[in-house]
Amino acid sequence: MFRLSTTKLKVFIALMIILLVLRYFNSIDLQQYSYTGQLTNDARHNITGYQSRDVLKPVDILRKIPEYMEITKLDNLQAVAYAKNSNIEIRNNKVQYHIGDTIEIYVELRDSRNEAITKGGNVLRIWMTEESLHASAGGHVIDFNNGLYLAIVKALWVGSPKITVAIGCTKKHIGIYLNFLEKHGTFFNVIGIFEKEDHPGNAETQCASIPNSKFFERNVCDFTAENYNMSFYCEKPVGYECRDWTKFRHHADTPPLDEDTAVFFRTNLYPKIQDVTVKIEEDALSRRKVSSPVKSCSDFQAAKTWNRSVPVGYMYDNKWISLQCSIDFPRTTQAYTKCLTKIPLIFIGDSTTRIFFVNVMNFLSLKLDTPEVKNMNEKSWQRPVRASSPDGEISVEWMPHEHPFASSGFRRNLRSVSARLSEIGSNRDVIILIHWYLHPARYLSPELYRLHVKNAVEAIKSLLQRSPNAKILVKGPHSHTYPHSLVPYDFVAKFMEQVIYEEFKDIHNSVYYVDYWDMTLGNQNVNAHPTDSVNSIMINNFMSFVCHN
């Protein structure tokens, strides 16, 4: 009878354990797959050297800006990527997958004439859902810059999930959007309101982020200095001085586009290419779903939050399973009270962070102590507010960021991130969450957006020098598919992520990056404001980084 020696048996067992561990972490492929099917005759599929990774390198979408800027007209629409004619095919197709496997899908974009797209630049999205399990996950897409894409999701739970691939925004849409910003300095109508005592009523003029906006027909008021050295201009009304500017508002939700362009934008956002259902079984370790790492998020290094895992987490049974670290910080009033006692929590941003403020205020039964604000209704939300506990031990505040800001309010209500941070003294314990997304997306080119981020980074560096215990988090973009939005948000989210990553690079080890894209992509969030339950999950997620259980 054939027998293994004790030594060889031990070696054999050790090798098997190593293989299982490697499989568990998806560090190697235990099978080699060849791509077969209807797309095989396309020479563009001869892609070598590709290897899927568990950590994504930052996507350099800004290098494509010159290519996008060449698209100046709404012409040749038959050559635009058309979801109904495009194809998908699973690259590593199996009868069933196992927990931890990577599912890779080739995507071939075609136009309305059913001809292959031969250049990159379109932005795609992929996500996975299983409604019966209340489970969802976002994926990521690699652009090979030849009309082909590789869409990737992870097998995270046992079941039969549906995988969906869609076009987030077309290259044509991105090009027209960027050129409109270049010429007009705004993608929406933002209005400056001027008032003076010797004039009945008031005057209203267009505002923009550049001084030579195509909307301006007369002299211009330069409010850049007042906007904390970030560009902001309004046309000067006849009979008024620049000092007469008192208020601002936005005019409707539709940018001043011609009707053909507006219709094209509305009909080319988020069209689904195709769904495919796969079967996922337990792995060799008998796991029914991928669990969070053992390490607590409160012990997770800030620098590691900038290295985007794939994905950062997923929803299962309506609960967020982080794949970065273990969220062991409970959402209880006791835990939140303990964390925030004598440590102010400050939100700076737009209405999405205002909703965070209201959530925490209500959760901890705090009371507004901003005299001019009686309640958090829509008429008062665009001004700084503060809430605190009866004993003053807990305080939470929210303030809107600087212009451009698509809302209505008084001239003095908006302040920059740097202005607020400069008020924080030395040796202070404080938690600060910062966010720029939906408002800058409507008004700022990538170059101007970078100036806003730079301005904040310098203030953050200064704050960390005088108050090294300050905990600072940056909230990244979230996915939403509001059907009447005309901004190519999937592109905007990518360029903003890149700008934030680059500008914060020197202080990655001191600032947390909170990534909510996968969460909102997977659960198919529609509106600019996620649901209350999702907001609560988001809040507890970022609190888990800065609070100890």
HUURSUL-V347016 format. One record per residue. N is the residue number from 1. PHI is phi in degrees with one decimal (NA if undefined). BURIAL is I if it has 24 or more other C-alpha atoms within 12 Angstrom, else O. D_CENTER is the distance of its C-alpha to the mean C-alpha in Angstrom with 1 decimal. Layout:
N:PHI:BURIAL:D_CENTER + N:PHI:BURIAL:D_CENTER
//
This chain:
1:NA:O:62.4 + 2:-72.6:O:59.5 + 3:-130.6:O:58.2 + 4:-91.9:O:55.5 + 5:-66.5:O:56.6 + 6:-57.6:O:54.9 + 7:-64.2:O:53.2 + 8:-65.6:O:51.9 + 9:-63.9:O:50.8 + 10:-62.3:O:48.8 + 11:-63.6:O:47.2 + 12:-60.7:O:46.4 + 13:-63.4:O:44.8 + 14:-62.3:O:42.8 + 15:-64.1:O:41.6 + 16:-64.3:O:40.5 + 17:-63.3:O:38.6 + 18:-61.3:O:36.8 + 19:-62.9:O:35.9 + 20:-64.7:O:34.6 + 21:-64.5:O:32.5 + 22:-63.2:O:31.1 + 23:-63.4:O:30.4 + 24:-58.3:I:28.7 + 25:-90.3:I:26.2 + 26:56.2:I:26.0 + 27:-81.9:O:27.2 + 28:-136.0:O:29.7 + 29:-93.4:O:30.5 + 30:-84.2:O:33.7 + 31:-132.9:O:34.3 + 32:-101.8:O:34.2 + 33:-115.7:O:33.0 + 34:-105.0:O:34.2 + 35:-83.3:O:32.4 + 36:-133.0:O:34.7 + 37:132.3:O:34.7 + 38:-69.6:O:34.7 + 39:-99.1:I:32.5 + 40:-68.2:O:34.7 + 41:-79.2:O:36.8 + 42:-81.5:O:34.0 + 43:-62.4:O:34.5 + 44:-67.2:O:30.8 + 45:-80.9:I:30.4 + 46:-79.0:O:32.3 + 47:-102.7:O:29.3 + 48:-113.5:O:30.5 + 49:82.4:O:29.2 + 50:-79.3:O:25.9 + 51:-142.8:O:25.1 + 52:-67.4:I:22.1 + 53:-127.7:I:20.6 + 54:-85.8:I:19.1 + 55:-126.6:O:17.0 + 56:-84.3:O:15.1 + 57:-76.1:O:16.0 + 58:-56.1:I:13.4 + 59:-79.4:I:13.4 + 60:-93.2:O:15.4 + 61:-80.6:I:14.4 + 62:-68.4:I:16.0 + 63:-67.4:O:19.3 + 64:-88.6:I:19.3 + 65:-55.7:I:19.3 + 66:-57.2:O:23.2 + 67:-67.8:O:23.3 + 68:-64.3:I:21.0 + 69:-67.4:I:23.1 + 70:-72.3:O:26.2 + 71:-91.9:I:25.2 + 72:-114.3:I:26.7 + 73:-129.0:O:28.4 + 74:-88.7:I:27.8 + 75:-129.8:O:30.4 + 76:50.9:O:31.2 + 77:-67.1:O:28.9 + 78:-66.4:O:30.8 + 79:-95.6:I:29.2 + 80:-77.6:I:25.5 + 81:-53.3:I:23.8 + 82:-125.3:I:25.0 + 83:-59.8:I:23.6 + 84:-64.6:I:26.9 + 85:-94.6:I:28.7 + 86:-80.5:I:26.2 + 87:-124.9:I:26.9 + 88:-129.3:I:25.4 + 89:-155.6:I:27.4 + 90:-69.7:I:26.9 + 91:-71.4:I:27.8 + 92:-114.4:I:29.0 + 93:-66.0:I:30.4 + 94:-138.0:O:32.2 + 95:-63.5:O:34.1 + 96:-149.7:O:32.0 + 97:-103.7:I:29.3 + 98:-123.1:I:29.3 + 99:-50.0:I:26.8 + 100:94.9:I:24.8 + 101:-66.6:I:25.5 + 102:-101.8:I:23.1 + 103:-105.9:I:23.2 + 104:-114.6:I:22.9 + 105:-124.6:I:23.1 + 106:-75.6:I:24.3 + 107:-124.6:I:23.1 + 108:-113.2:I:25.5 + 109:-82.9:I:24.5 + 110:-131.6:I:27.5 + 111:-96.9:I:28.3 + 112:-68.9:O:30.3 + 113:-89.3:O:33.5 + 114:68.1:O:32.5 + 115:-98.3:O:32.5 + 116:-67.6:I:30.1 + 117:-74.6:I:27.3 + 118:-113.5:I:28.2 + 119:-130.4:I:25.3 + 120:-88.4:I:21.6 + 121:113.2:I:18.8 + 122:-71.9:I:17.6 + 123:-111.0:I:14.1 + 124:-109.2:I:14.6 + 125:-136.4:I:12.9 + 126:-139.3:I:14.8 + 127:-149.5:I:15.0 + 128:-133.1:I:18.0 + 129:-139.1:I:19.5 + 130:-146.4:I:22.9 + 131:-61.2:O:23.6 + 132:-63.7:O:26.8 + 133:-100.8:O:25.1 + 134:51.1:O:22.1 + 135:-119.8:I:20.2 + 136:-159.6:I:17.0 + 137:-153.1:I:14.8 + 138:-90.8:I:12.2 + 139:-125.1:I:13.5 + 140:-137.1:I:13.0 + 141:-128.8:I:15.1 + 142:-104.5:I:17.3 + 143:-94.4:I:18.7 + 144:-87.6:I:22.4 + 145:62.6:I:22.8 + 146:-139.4:I:25.8 + 147:92.6:I:24.5 + 148:-108.4:I:24.0 + 149:-137.2:I:20.9 + 150:-117.1:I:20.6 + 151:-101.2:I:18.3 + 152:-130.8:I:18.2 + 153:-133.0:I:18.0 + 154:-105.2:I:19.8 + 155:-79.3:I:22.8 + 156:-108.5:I:21.8 + 157:-147.7:I:24.4 + 158:-74.8:I:27.9 + 159:159.5:I:28.1 + 160:-129.5:I:27.7 + 161:-72.7:I:24.0 + 162:-98.3:I:23.1 + 163:-104.6:I:20.7 + 164:-121.7:I:19.3 + 165:-117.6:I:18.4 + 166:-142.2:I:17.3 + 167:-88.1:I:16.7 + 168:-72.0:I:13.3 + 169:-162.4:I:15.0 + 170:-85.4:I:18.3 + 171:-61.4:I:19.3 + 172:-61.1:I:21.7 + 173:-60.6:I:19.1 + 174:-61.5:I:17.1 + 175:-62.3:I:20.4 + 176:-66.8:I:21.7 + 177:-59.6:I:18.7 + 178:-65.2:I:18.9 + 179:-69.6:I:22.6 + 180:-64.3:I:22.6 + 181:-61.0:I:20.5 + 182:-61.3:I:23.0 + 183:-88.4:I:25.9 + 184:-111.0:I:25.0 + 185:68.3:I:22.5 + 186:-168.1:I:20.7 + 187:-110.3:I:19.4 + 188:-130.8:I:20.5 + 189:-84.7:I:23.7 + 190:-111.9:I:23.6 + 191:-115.2:I:27.1 + 192:-95.5:I:29.1 + 193:-109.5:I:32.0 + 194:-112.1:I:35.2 + 195:-137.4:I:38.0 + 196:-151.6:O:41.5 + 197:-63.4:O:44.6 + 198:-88.8:O:47.0 + 199:-118.7:O:44.8 + 200:-69.7:O:44.6 + 201:70.1:O:41.2 + 202:-152.4:O:38.4 + 203:-119.5:I:36.9 + 204:-126.3:I:33.4 + 205:-136.8:I:31.9 + 206:-74.7:I:28.8 + 207:-119.7:I:26.4 + 208:-158.5:I:24.1 + 209:-95.1:I:22.4 + 210:-130.0:I:25.3 + 211:-77.0:I:29.0 + 212:-108.8:I:30.3 + 213:-57.6:I:28.2 + 214:-63.6:I:30.1 + 215:-77.4:I:30.0 + 216:-81.9:I:32.2 + 217:-116.5:O:35.9 + 218:-129.6:O:37.5 + 219:-62.4:O:37.2 + 220:-123.5:I:33.8 + 221:-92.8:I:33.0 + 222:-95.8:I:31.0 + 223:-104.0:I:28.9 + 224:-60.4:I:27.1 + 225:-61.5:O:29.1 + 226:-66.9:I:28.5 + 227:-89.2:I:24.7 + 228:60.9:I:24.9 + 229:65.6:I:25.6 + 230:-117.7:I:22.5 + 231:-57.4:I:23.7 + 232:-159.9:I:24.5 + 233:-137.0:I:27.6 + 234:-133.4:I:29.5 + 235:-65.7:I:32.5 + 236:-82.6:I:35.7 + 237:-74.3:I:37.6 + 238:-64.5:O:41.4 + 239:85.8:O:43.4 + 240:-125.6:I:40.6 + 241:-103.9:O:39.5 + 242:-61.6:I:36.1 + 243:-68.4:O:36.8 + 244:-84.3:I:37.1 + 245:-67.3:I:33.4 + 246:-122.7:I:32.7 + 247:-140.5:I:29.7 + 248:-142.9:I:26.8 + 249:-158.5:I:25.3 + 250:-109.9:I:23.4 + 251:-107.9:O:25.3 + 252:60.9:O:24.2 + 253:-109.6:O:20.8 + 254:-111.1:I:22.0 + 255:-67.5:I:22.0 + 256:-76.7:I:25.5 + 257:-101.9:I:25.6 + 258:-69.4:O:28.7 + 259:-61.4:O:28.9 + 260:-60.9:O:28.9 + 261:-67.0:I:25.5 + 262:-61.4:I:24.0 + 263:-64.2:O:25.4 + 264:-60.6:I:24.1 + 265:-62.1:I:20.5 + 266:-64.3:I:20.9 + 267:-92.1:I:22.5 + 268:-122.7:I:20.3 + 269:-103.8:I:16.8 + 270:63.7:I:16.0 + 271:-68.5:I:19.6 + 272:-77.4:I:20.4 + 273:-83.1:I:22.3 + 274:-171.4:I:23.7 + 275:-107.7:I:23.7 + 276:-146.6:I:25.5 + 277:-104.8:I:26.6 + 278:-123.1:I:27.4 + 279:-111.1:I:29.5 + 280:-121.5:I:28.5 + 281:-116.5:I:31.2 + 282:-59.8:O:31.7 + 283:-95.0:I:31.8 + 284:-65.0:O:34.8 + 285:-95.1:O:33.8 + 286:62.0:O:34.0 + 287:-79.7:O:30.4 + 288:-98.0:O:29.2 + 289:-159.7:I:25.5 + 290:-78.2:I:23.6 + 291:-95.6:I:23.7 + 292:-67.6:I:21.7 + 293:-59.4:O:23.2 + 294:-70.2:O:26.1 + 295:-64.3:O:24.8 + 296:-68.6:I:23.6 + 297:-62.6:I:20.2 + 298:-67.8:I:22.3 + 299:-104.3:I:23.9 + 300:-79.7:I:20.9 + 301:-69.5:O:20.7 + 302:-56.3:I:17.9 + 303:-58.6:I:18.1 + 304:-73.5:I:17.4 + 305:-71.1:I:13.9 + 306:-86.8:I:13.0 + 307:-91.8:I:14.6 + 308:-68.7:I:12.2 + 309:-76.0:I:14.4 + 310:-123.4:I:14.5 + 311:-85.2:I:13.2 + 312:-78.3:I:12.3 + 313:171.2:I:14.2 + 314:-155.4:I:15.3 + 315:-94.1:I:16.9 + 316:-147.6:I:20.7 + 317:54.5:O:23.2 + 318:61.5:O:20.4 + 319:-120.2:I:19.7 + 320:-87.4:I:16.8 + 321:-103.7:I:18.2 + 322:-74.3:I:16.5 + 323:-103.8:I:17.4 + 324:-90.8:I:16.8 + 325:-164.6:I:19.5 + 326:-90.9:I:21.6 + 327:-85.7:I:20.5 + 328:-102.4:I:24.0 + 329:-85.2:I:23.3 + 330:-78.9:I:24.6 + 331:-88.9:I:23.4 + 332:-130.2:O:26.8 + 333:-63.6:O:28.1 + 334:-64.9:O:30.3 + 335:-66.0:O:27.6 + 336:-66.0:I:25.4 + 337:-63.1:I:28.6 + 338:-61.9:O:29.7 + 339:-68.3:I:26.4 + 340:-96.3:I:26.2 + 341:-62.6:I:30.0 + 342:64.9:O:30.7 + 343:-126.4:I:27.1 + 344:-60.1:I:25.3 + 345:-112.7:I:21.7 + 346:-121.1:I:19.9 + 347:-106.8:I:16.8 + 348:-126.7:I:15.9 + 349:162.8:I:13.6 + 350:-119.0:I:13.6 + 351:-66.8:I:14.7 + 352:-68.6:I:11.9 + 353:-80.5:I:13.2 + 354:-61.8:I:16.6 + 355:-64.8:I:16.4 + 356:-58.8:I:15.8 + 357:-57.8:I:18.9 + 358:-62.5:I:20.9 + 359:-58.9:I:20.2 + 360:-67.2:I:21.5 + 361:-57.3:I:24.3 + 362:-70.5:O:25.5 + 363:-61.8:I:25.1 + 364:-99.5:I:27.3 + 365:55.4:O:29.6 + 366:-83.0:I:29.1 + 367:-116.8:I:30.6 + 368:-61.9:I:29.5 + 369:-125.3:O:31.5 + 370:-95.6:O:30.5 + 371:-54.2:O:33.8 + 372:-79.2:O:32.6 + 373:-115.7:O:30.0 + 374:-87.2:O:31.8 + 375:-154.7:O:28.9 + 376:-88.9:I:25.2 + 377:-92.4:O:25.8 + 378:-65.4:O:24.2 + 379:-77.7:O:26.9 + 380:-123.5:I:26.2 + 381:-73.4:I:22.6 + 382:-87.8:I:21.9 + 383:-122.4:I:24.1 + 384:-59.7:I:23.8 + 385:-137.4:I:24.9 + 386:-142.9:I:26.1 + 387:-135.5:I:27.3 + 388:-147.9:I:29.6 + 389:-78.7:I:31.9 + 390:-55.3:O:35.6 + 391:-88.5:O:36.6 + 392:76.6:O:33.9 + 393:-73.6:O:32.8 + 394:-117.9:I:29.2 + 395:-138.5:I:27.2 + 396:-131.5:I:23.7 + 397:-137.2:I:22.6 + 398:-135.4:I:19.9 + 399:-142.4:I:20.0 + 400:-74.2:I:18.2 + 401:-76.1:I:17.1 + 402:-69.9:I:19.3 + 403:-63.6:I:19.9 + 404:-80.7:I:18.6 + 405:-142.7:I:18.0 + 406:-85.1:I:18.5 + 407:-158.1:I:20.9 + 408:-127.2:I:24.5 + 409:175.6:I:26.1 + 410:-87.3:I:28.5 + 411:-51.7:I:28.4 + 412:-87.5:I:28.4 + 413:-72.3:I:25.7 + 414:-92.9:I:22.8 + 415:-137.4:I:22.6 + 416:-81.0:I:20.5 + 417:-57.8:I:18.8 + 418:-64.0:I:21.7 + 419:-64.3:I:24.3 + 420:-69.4:I:23.3 + 421:-66.1:I:23.1 + 422:-66.1:I:26.4 + 423:-83.8:O:28.1 + 424:-83.2:I:27.5 + 425:-78.5:O:30.7 + 426:-85.1:O:31.7 + 427:53.7:O:31.6 + 428:-103.2:O:29.3 + 429:-92.6:I:27.4 + 430:-156.4:I:24.2 + 431:-116.0:I:20.6 + 432:-129.4:I:18.0 + 433:-115.3:I:14.3 + 434:-117.4:I:12.7 + 435:-151.5:I:9.8 + 436:-130.6:I:9.7 + 437:-159.2:I:7.7 + 438:-63.3:I:9.8 + 439:-74.7:I:13.1 + 440:-57.7:I:12.9 + 441:-60.2:I:11.5 + 442:-90.2:I:14.9 + 443:-136.8:I:17.1 + 444:-114.7:I:16.2 + 445:-69.8:I:16.7 + 446:-55.0:I:14.9 + 447:-66.7:I:18.1 + 448:-71.0:I:18.2 + 449:-60.7:I:14.6 + 450:-59.7:I:15.7 + 451:-63.8:I:18.7 + 452:-65.0:I:16.8 + 453:-67.7:I:15.0 + 454:-57.0:I:18.4 + 455:-57.8:I:20.1 + 456:-71.6:I:18.2 + 457:-60.4:I:18.6 + 458:-62.0:O:22.3 + 459:-68.4:I:22.6 + 460:-66.9:I:20.7 + 461:-59.3:I:23.2 + 462:-64.3:O:26.0 + 463:-62.8:I:25.1 + 464:-67.0:I:24.9 + 465:-71.4:O:28.3 + 466:-91.4:O:30.0 + 467:-136.0:I:28.1 + 468:-63.7:O:27.2 + 469:-87.7:O:26.5 + 470:-63.4:I:23.7 + 471:-105.1:I:20.5 + 472:-119.8:I:17.4 + 473:-128.0:I:13.8 + 474:-113.0:I:10.6 + 475:-86.9:I:7.7 + 476:-79.2:I:4.3 + 477:-64.2:I:1.9 + 478:-119.6:I:3.7 + 479:-81.9:I:6.2 + 480:-152.6:I:9.4 + 481:-125.6:I:12.6 + 482:-52.6:O:14.8 + 483:-66.3:O:17.8 + 484:-99.1:I:19.0 + 485:-75.3:I:16.0 + 486:-109.2:I:17.0 + 487:-86.8:I:14.0 + 488:-76.7:I:12.7 + 489:-62.5:I:9.1 + 490:-63.2:I:8.5 + 491:-70.6:I:10.3 + 492:-57.8:I:8.8 + 493:-59.0:I:5.2 + 494:-67.9:I:7.6 + 495:-71.4:I:9.9 + 496:-67.6:I:8.0 + 497:-57.2:I:7.0 + 498:-66.6:I:10.7 + 499:-61.4:I:12.1 + 500:-61.4:I:10.9 + 501:-58.2:I:12.1 + 502:-68.5:O:15.3 + 503:-73.2:I:16.2 + 504:-91.5:I:15.8 + 505:-56.2:I:17.7 + 506:-68.6:O:20.9 + 507:-125.0:I:19.8 + 508:-56.6:I:17.5 + 509:-77.8:O:20.4 + 510:-121.5:I:20.3 + 511:-127.6:I:16.7 + 512:-89.8:I:14.3 + 513:-104.0:I:10.6 + 514:-103.1:I:9.1 + 515:-100.7:I:6.6 + 516:-112.4:I:6.0 + 517:-65.7:I:4.8 + 518:-61.6:I:8.5 + 519:-61.1:I:9.9 + 520:-81.6:I:8.8 + 521:-69.0:I:9.5 + 522:-64.1:I:12.7 + 523:-86.4:I:14.0 + 524:56.2:I:13.5 + 525:-59.8:I:12.1 + 526:-100.0:O:13.7 + 527:-85.6:O:13.5 + 528:-59.6:I:11.4 + 529:-104.5:I:12.6 + 530:-60.9:I:12.5 + 531:-66.8:O:16.0 + 532:-58.6:O:17.9 + 533:-64.8:O:18.2 + 534:-68.4:I:14.5 + 535:-59.8:I:14.1 + 536:-62.6:I:17.0 + 537:-64.9:I:15.6 + 538:-59.3:I:12.5 + 539:-62.3:I:15.0 + 540:-65.8:I:17.4 + 541:-63.3:I:14.9 + 542:-72.6:I:14.3 + 543:-63.8:I:18.0 + 544:-65.4:I:19.2 + 545:-76.1:I:18.3 + 546:-114.1:I:20.4 + 547:-122.3:I:23.1 + 548:-97.7:O:26.0 + 549:-69.3:I:27.4
//
